[in-house]
């Protein structure tokens, strides 16, 4: 999993944060898809999850959708993804 760079993360103002803590596969990825669908192109979404499968499912979803995984980090079993919705 790519590591988060706080300096790079600071450049991105999140349009939304999705708290998927406590949700199990496939819900974090499904909710991420729905949250991204509501955002404007270029907007940033932060996703928080604790299901280990999210570390696989969310990057796979982003490759499928064409959105950018700006940063990903894990601390204490908690995952954090910074995602930028693709520009149209």
C-alpha positions as CSV (number, residue, x, y, z in Angstrom):
1,X,0.0,0.0,0.0
2,X,1.4,3.5,-0.9
3,X,2.3,5.6,2.1
4,X,0.7,8.9,2.8
5,X,2.8,12.0,2.5
6,X,1.4,14.7,4.8
7,X,2.8,17.5,2.7
8,X,1.1,16.2,-0.4
9,X,-2.1,15.4,1.5
10,X,-2.3,19.0,2.8
11,X,-2.6,20.3,-0.8
12,X,-6.0,18.5,-1.2
13,X,-9.1,19.9,0.4
14,X,-11.5,17.1,0.8
15,X,-14.9,17.7,-0.7
16,X,-16.2,14.8,1.4
17,X,-15.2,12.2,3.9
18,X,-16.6,8.7,3.9
19,X,-16.4,6.9,7.2
20,X,-16.6,3.1,6.4
21,X,-15.2,2.0,9.8
22,X,-16.9,-1.1,10.9
23,X,-18.2,-2.0,7.4
24,X,-17.1,-5.3,5.9
25,X,-16.4,-6.2,2.3
26,X,-17.8,-5.2,-0.2
27,X,-19.5,-2.3,1.6
28,X,-16.5,0.1,1.8
29,X,-15.9,-0.2,-2.0
30,X,-19.6,0.1,-2.8
31,X,-20.0,3.2,-0.6
32,X,-16.8,4.7,-2.1
33,X,-18.3,4.2,-5.6
34,X,-21.5,6.0,-4.5
35,X,-19.7,8.8,-2.8
36,X,-17.5,9.4,-5.9
37,X,-20.6,9.5,-8.1
38,X,-21.9,12.5,-6.1
39,X,-18.7,14.5,-6.5
40,X,-17.6,16.9,-9.2
41,X,-14.7,16.1,-11.4
42,X,-11.4,16.9,-9.7
43,X,-12.9,16.8,-6.2
44,X,-11.2,14.9,-3.4
45,X,-12.7,12.2,-1.2
46,X,-11.2,10.8,2.0
47,X,-12.2,7.2,2.8
48,X,-11.7,5.7,6.3
49,X,-12.0,1.9,6.7
50,X,-10.9,-0.9,8.9
51,X,-11.7,-3.9,6.8
52,X,-8.4,-5.3,5.5
53,X,-10.0,-6.2,2.2
54,X,-10.6,-2.4,1.5
55,X,-6.8,-2.2,0.9
56,X,-7.4,-4.4,-2.1
57,X,-10.9,-3.4,-3.1
58,X,-10.7,0.4,-3.1
59,X,-7.5,0.6,-5.3
60,X,-9.0,-1.9,-7.7
61,X,-12.3,0.1,-7.9
62,X,-10.3,3.3,-8.6
63,X,-8.4,1.6,-11.4
64,X,-11.7,0.4,-12.8
65,X,-13.3,3.9,-12.6
66,X,-10.1,5.8,-13.7
67,X,-10.0,7.9,-10.5
68,X,-6.7,8.7,-8.8
69,X,-5.5,7.2,-5.5
70,X,-3.5,10.2,-4.2
71,X,-2.4,8.6,-1.0
72,X,-3.1,5.6,1.2
73,X,-2.0,4.9,4.7
74,X,-2.6,2.4,7.5
75,X,-2.2,3.0,11.2
76,X,-3.5,0.7,14.0
77,X,-5.6,-1.3,11.6
78,X,-7.3,1.8,10.2
79,X,-7.0,2.6,6.5
80,X,-7.1,6.1,5.0
81,X,-7.5,6.7,1.3
82,X,-7.2,10.1,-0.4
83,X,-8.9,9.9,-3.8
84,X,-9.3,12.5,-6.5
85,X,-12.2,12.0,-8.9
86,X,-11.1,11.9,-12.5
87,X,-11.6,15.0,-14.6
88,X,-14.0,14.6,-17.5
